[in-house]
């Protein structure tokens, strides 16, 4: 299968490389970042044993498109997309929080609420809400960015009191996150979708707040189909989601939730191709454009190496 699951590039000026769950990040001269969206796929904090064709391209191109579509709201790290699977941008100092914006009560927020919580990250919630219910207004539920282990929910007050982010900078980030969510909601609606919740990450570049990482991708966001939302909600039925939730459900149905002693079920080529088609479907729904596979005239690593080298030579 034509997938990119490991990278080992040696770019001019390369200082280091960080291999994340699904992205490999190369530091160039402490000034630039080369972010390679691989075809690795993760679930339950576990990287699954096989790659998914075109997954990296799908996520990279969705994120790049949304960075361009929101650049009037907040400056971002992106400089260029020299390859369908790569974004090159400014190296920033990341803030140690992730800004989760929720327009609906879903996912972990619903699980906490159903268990009795009536306050999430310092935000009070009324009694009587239902799963997937639209909130009166979007709320911010930040998390810490843990160097190891799981991220943890945290309130605005705690973030400032513990000095994780300066109060003035946090106020900026808060304003940006809500404005980005509003734009994302508009763009989703234009394609018949509901942006349910999403996460944003920010950094500092020369003391200025910059939007970093990916935005509005199916790996960082949850989408519902707008046409079916009201009917399903009224009947108490699960919403059709446009996210990688289908992968998690397949794993759960095959006895895997990332717990010790559990074994990842076999990922046949046929299953990987099925997941690939779902990611392409995600791309076309979210962007409203037909998916165009990247050139297959060269092995993926060779193609990326050449394209990135050409880009860096021009910086």
Backbone torsions as a table, in degrees:
resi	resn	phi	psi	omega
1	UNK	NA	140.5	-175.7
2	UNK	-85.1	83.3	-179.8
3	UNK	-130.3	157.3	175.8
4	UNK	-113.3	107.7	-178.2
5	UNK	-111.4	-20.3	177.8
6	UNK	-135.3	145.4	175.1
7	UNK	-131.6	151.4	178.3
8	UNK	-151.3	58.2	-177.5
9	UNK	-78.4	155.8	174.9
10	UNK	-129.2	84.6	-177.7
11	UNK	-84.2	154.8	174.9
12	UNK	-60.6	131.9	179.1
13	UNK	80.5	6.3	-176.6
14	UNK	-67.4	127.3	180.0
15	UNK	-99.5	-37.3	-176.7
16	UNK	-164.5	171.0	174.5
17	UNK	-141.2	140.0	176.5
18	UNK	-118.4	122.7	178.9
19	UNK	-97.7	105.5	178.5
20	UNK	-86.8	-167.2	-179.9
21	UNK	-63.7	-45.9	-177.2
22	UNK	-127.8	-9.7	-179.8
23	UNK	-122.9	145.4	174.1
24	UNK	-112.3	126.7	-171.5
25	UNK	-117.2	119.5	-178.0
26	UNK	-105.1	128.9	178.1
27	UNK	-92.6	122.0	-179.4
28	UNK	-111.6	109.3	175.9
29	UNK	57.1	24.9	-177.4
30	UNK	55.8	20.7	-179.7
31	UNK	-121.8	-34.3	-174.5
32	UNK	-126.4	158.4	176.1
33	UNK	-123.0	132.3	170.0
34	UNK	-107.2	110.7	-177.9
35	UNK	-104.5	113.8	-179.7
36	UNK	-99.2	118.4	176.4
37	UNK	-86.6	102.5	-178.1
38	UNK	-77.4	178.1	176.7
39	UNK	-94.3	10.8	174.1
40	UNK	-64.2	152.1	176.6
41	UNK	-133.7	138.7	-179.2
42	UNK	-124.7	155.3	174.4
43	UNK	-156.1	143.5	-178.2
44	UNK	53.9	38.0	179.3
45	UNK	63.3	21.5	179.3
46	UNK	-121.8	131.5	173.8
47	UNK	-80.9	122.8	-176.3
48	UNK	-75.1	156.6	-167.6
49	UNK	-73.0	-14.7	-179.5
50	UNK	-124.7	149.3	176.1
51	UNK	-83.8	163.8	-179.5
52	UNK	-114.1	117.3	-178.7
53	UNK	-52.6	132.4	175.1
54	UNK	71.8	-0.4	-178.9
55	UNK	-61.0	-44.5	-179.8
56	UNK	-60.8	-43.6	179.0
57	UNK	-62.5	-44.7	180.0
58	UNK	-56.3	-52.1	-176.0
59	UNK	-66.8	-41.4	-178.7
60	UNK	-63.9	-42.9	-176.4
61	UNK	-74.8	-33.7	174.3
62	UNK	-62.7	-48.8	-178.1
63	UNK	-61.4	-44.9	-179.0
64	UNK	-61.1	-42.1	179.7
65	UNK	-62.8	-41.1	-179.9
66	UNK	-73.9	-30.8	174.3
67	UNK	-62.4	-42.5	177.7
68	UNK	-65.1	-39.0	-175.2
69	UNK	-75.7	-8.4	-179.7
70	UNK	-123.0	8.7	-175.7
71	UNK	-65.2	-20.3	177.4
72	UNK	-77.4	-15.4	179.7
73	UNK	-88.6	-47.3	-177.7
74	UNK	-148.8	137.4	175.6
75	UNK	-63.9	148.9	-179.5
76	UNK	-129.5	173.7	-171.0
77	UNK	-78.2	-16.0	-171.3
78	UNK	-67.7	133.0	171.8
79	UNK	-109.8	-47.5	-175.5
80	UNK	-156.8	159.8	172.5
81	UNK	-120.4	85.3	-174.6
82	UNK	-74.0	-15.5	-179.3
83	UNK	-146.9	149.0	-179.6
84	UNK	-54.5	-22.1	-177.4
85	UNK	-105.4	8.3	-171.9
86	UNK	-136.2	137.6	168.0
87	UNK	-120.5	135.0	175.8
88	UNK	-110.3	132.9	-177.5
89	UNK	-154.4	-174.9	-179.3
90	UNK	-74.2	142.5	172.2
91	UNK	-81.5	125.2	-178.9
92	UNK	-118.9	164.6	172.9
93	UNK	-90.3	107.8	-174.6
94	UNK	-67.1	140.4	170.5
95	UNK	-76.2	145.9	-172.2
96	UNK	-85.5	33.6	176.4
97	UNK	-139.0	156.1	169.5
98	UNK	-114.7	135.7	-178.7
99	UNK	-97.2	107.5	177.4
100	UNK	-94.9	123.2	176.9
101	UNK	-110.8	131.3	-177.1
102	UNK	-123.9	125.3	174.9
103	UNK	-99.4	-14.7	-176.9
104	UNK	-137.7	156.2	179.5
105	UNK	-87.9	94.9	-174.9
106	UNK	-143.8	170.3	174.0
107	UNK	62.1	-137.7	-175.9
108	UNK	-65.9	-31.4	178.4
109	UNK	-63.9	-41.5	176.8
110	UNK	-65.5	-41.6	-179.3
111	UNK	-60.8	-41.8	177.6
112	UNK	-65.1	-42.6	-179.5
113	UNK	-63.8	-44.4	-179.9
114	UNK	-63.7	-26.8	178.8
115	UNK	-83.2	-0.9	175.1
116	UNK	116.4	-8.2	-179.4
117	UNK	-67.7	134.3	175.2
118	UNK	-121.6	14.9	174.2
119	UNK	-148.2	127.3	179.2
120	UNK	-125.0	118.8	-179.2
121	UNK	55.3	37.9	178.2
122	UNK	82.8	-0.7	-179.6
123	UNK	-97.3	117.9	-179.9
124	UNK	-73.8	143.8	177.3
125	UNK	-125.6	139.4	-178.7
126	UNK	-75.7	163.5	172.5
127	UNK	-69.5	161.2	169.7
128	UNK	86.4	6.8	178.0
129	UNK	-78.3	155.6	179.8
130	UNK	-117.7	161.2	177.8
131	UNK	-58.5	135.2	177.9
132	UNK	70.5	13.7	178.4
133	UNK	-73.6	140.0	176.4
134	UNK	-69.8	133.7	178.5
135	UNK	-81.2	156.6	-179.3
136	UNK	-57.7	-35.3	176.1
137	UNK	-153.5	151.1	178.5
138	UNK	-57.2	144.2	178.6
139	UNK	-119.0	155.6	177.1
140	UNK	-103.6	125.9	177.8
141	UNK	-128.2	81.4	-174.5
142	UNK	-66.0	158.4	170.4
143	UNK	-129.6	156.6	171.9
144	UNK	-72.9	156.5	172.9
145	UNK	-104.6	99.4	-175.0
146	UNK	-76.6	136.4	174.2
147	UNK	-69.4	-28.8	176.8
148	UNK	-147.0	149.5	-180.0
149	UNK	81.6	-161.1	-174.0
150	UNK	-92.8	149.3	171.8
151	UNK	-67.3	155.4	-178.3
152	UNK	-127.6	142.9	175.0
153	UNK	-61.2	146.0	-179.1
154	UNK	-152.8	148.5	-179.0
155	UNK	-92.2	163.3	175.5
156	UNK	-55.7	-44.9	-177.5
157	UNK	-61.5	-42.2	179.7
158	UNK	-65.7	-41.9	-179.6
159	UNK	-56.9	-45.8	-177.9
160	UNK	-73.8	-43.4	-178.2
161	UNK	-61.8	-37.0	-178.9
162	UNK	-86.1	-0.2	177.9
163	UNK	70.1	21.7	179.8
164	UNK	-67.4	-40.7	175.3
165	UNK	-139.9	137.5	177.3
166	UNK	-60.2	144.6	-174.9
167	UNK	-59.0	-41.3	-179.2
168	UNK	-65.8	-42.1	179.1
169	UNK	-68.0	-40.9	179.4
170	UNK	-60.7	-41.0	179.5
171	UNK	-60.3	-39.0	176.4
172	UNK	-63.4	-47.3	-177.9
173	UNK	-62.1	-41.4	178.5
174	UNK	-59.8	-47.3	179.9
175	UNK	-62.6	-44.7	179.8
176	UNK	-62.3	-44.6	-176.1
177	UNK	-61.3	-43.5	-179.7
178	UNK	-68.1	-37.3	178.1
179	UNK	-68.0	-39.3	177.4
180	UNK	-64.0	-41.0	179.7
181	UNK	-65.3	-38.4	177.6
182	UNK	-62.9	-42.3	178.1
183	UNK	-67.0	-43.4	178.6
184	UNK	-60.6	-37.1	178.2
185	UNK	-64.3	-43.0	178.7
186	UNK	-63.3	-45.9	-178.4
187	UNK	-65.2	-40.4	178.6
188	UNK	-63.2	-44.3	-178.6
189	UNK	-60.7	-33.6	-179.4
190	UNK	-67.6	-14.8	177.4
191	UNK	-114.1	18.6	176.4
192	UNK	75.9	26.4	-177.3
193	UNK	-122.7	161.0	173.3
194	UNK	-114.8	124.6	172.3
195	UNK	-83.1	109.3	-172.6
196	UNK	-82.3	-53.5	177.2
197	UNK	-157.3	161.7	-177.7
198	UNK	-163.0	169.6	176.6
199	UNK	-124.5	147.7	175.5
200	UNK	-127.6	146.0	175.0
201	UNK	-123.3	143.7	-177.6
202	UNK	-128.7	158.1	176.2
203	UNK	-143.3	-179.9	177.8
204	UNK	-115.6	134.6	174.6
205	UNK	-128.6	112.3	-175.1
206	UNK	53.2	40.6	177.0
207	UNK	79.6	0.7	-177.2
208	UNK	-104.3	139.6	179.9
209	UNK	-71.9	129.9	-177.2
210	UNK	-129.4	139.4	173.2
211	UNK	-78.8	129.7	-177.2
212	UNK	-124.1	175.9	175.3
213	UNK	64.1	-155.1	-177.2
214	UNK	-96.6	156.9	172.2
215	UNK	-138.8	146.3	172.1
216	UNK	59.8	24.2	175.1
217	UNK	-87.5	162.9	177.9
218	UNK	-67.9	-11.6	175.2
219	UNK	-85.3	-22.3	-177.0
220	UNK	-113.6	-0.2	-173.5
221	UNK	-140.1	162.2	174.2
222	UNK	-120.4	131.2	177.3
223	UNK	-122.4	144.2	168.7
224	UNK	-112.5	157.4	172.1
225	UNK	-80.4	121.5	-173.2
226	UNK	-63.7	-40.1	-174.1
227	UNK	-63.0	-27.2	-175.7
228	UNK	-101.7	-7.4	-170.1
229	UNK	-59.4	-54.9	-172.8
230	UNK	-61.8	-44.8	-178.5
231	UNK	-62.3	-46.4	-179.4
232	UNK	-65.9	-38.5	-179.0
233	UNK	-65.8	-44.1	-179.4
234	UNK	-61.5	-36.6	-178.9
235	UNK	-85.7	-4.3	-177.9
236	UNK	71.7	24.3	-179.9
237	UNK	-90.0	152.9	175.7
238	UNK	-61.3	144.8	177.5
239	UNK	-79.6	146.4	170.2
240	UNK	-73.1	121.7	-175.4
241	UNK	-104.7	142.2	172.8
242	UNK	-105.9	83.2	-178.6
243	UNK	-159.1	-174.7	177.5
244	UNK	-88.3	19.9	178.9
245	UNK	-58.0	-30.5	-179.1
246	UNK	-63.1	-29.7	177.2
247	UNK	-70.3	-44.3	178.3
248	UNK	-59.9	-42.9	-178.6
249	UNK	-65.1	-37.2	177.1
250	UNK	-63.7	-42.0	178.6
251	UNK	-64.2	-45.3	-179.7
252	UNK	-60.3	-43.5	-178.4
253	UNK	-66.3	-18.8	177.3
254	UNK	-105.8	20.5	171.3
255	UNK	78.9	26.4	179.9
256	UNK	-128.2	124.7	174.5
257	UNK	-134.0	21.0	177.0
258	UNK	79.6	12.4	-178.8
259	UNK	-85.9	154.1	-179.7
260	UNK	-54.1	136.4	178.0
261	UNK	88.8	-13.0	179.2
262	UNK	-83.2	147.2	-177.7
263	UNK	-112.5	134.3	177.5
264	UNK	-64.1	129.4	178.9
265	UNK	-64.5	159.0	-178.7
266	UNK	-63.1	130.9	176.7
267	UNK	-103.3	96.8	179.9
268	UNK	-72.0	162.8	176.5
269	UNK	-59.1	-37.0	-179.3
270	UNK	-64.2	-41.5	179.2
271	UNK	-66.1	-42.9	179.6
272	UNK	-61.3	-38.7	176.8
273	UNK	-66.1	-36.5	177.8
274	UNK	-63.8	-44.5	178.1
275	UNK	-63.2	-39.8	178.3
276	UNK	-58.1	-45.0	179.7
277	UNK	-63.9	-34.6	177.8
278	UNK	-67.3	-39.6	177.8
279	UNK	-65.2	-39.5	177.5
280	UNK	-64.2	-39.0	175.8
281	UNK	-61.0	-43.0	177.2
282	UNK	-57.1	-47.7	-178.8
283	UNK	-56.7	-48.0	-174.0
284	UNK	-70.4	-34.8	176.4
285	UNK	-68.9	-45.8	-173.8
286	UNK	-71.3	-38.0	-176.0
287	UNK	-95.6	-22.3	-174.8
288	UNK	75.1	13.4	-179.2
289	UNK	-120.0	153.3	176.4
290	UNK	-74.1	139.3	179.7
291	UNK	-75.3	131.0	177.6
292	UNK	-117.4	107.0	-179.3
293	UNK	-57.9	144.5	176.7
294	UNK	-64.9	160.7	-178.6
295	UNK	-57.0	131.1	179.1
296	UNK	-106.6	21.3	-177.7
297	UNK	-72.4	-18.2	178.1
298	UNK	-130.2	157.6	169.5
299	UNK	-56.2	145.5	-173.4
300	UNK	-54.5	-45.7	-177.5
301	UNK	-62.7	-40.3	180.0
302	UNK	-67.1	-43.6	178.7
303	UNK	-59.7	-46.8	-179.0
304	UNK	-63.7	-45.2	-179.6
305	UNK	-56.3	-45.2	-179.6
306	UNK	-66.1	-46.1	-176.9
307	UNK	-64.5	-41.3	-179.6
308	UNK	-69.3	-41.6	178.7
309	UNK	-58.0	-42.9	178.9
310	UNK	-62.8	-40.7	-179.7
311	UNK	-65.8	-47.5	-177.8
312	UNK	-63.8	-32.9	179.9
313	UNK	-64.1	-21.1	-177.8
314	UNK	-95.6	-8.4	-178.3
315	UNK	-78.1	NA	NA
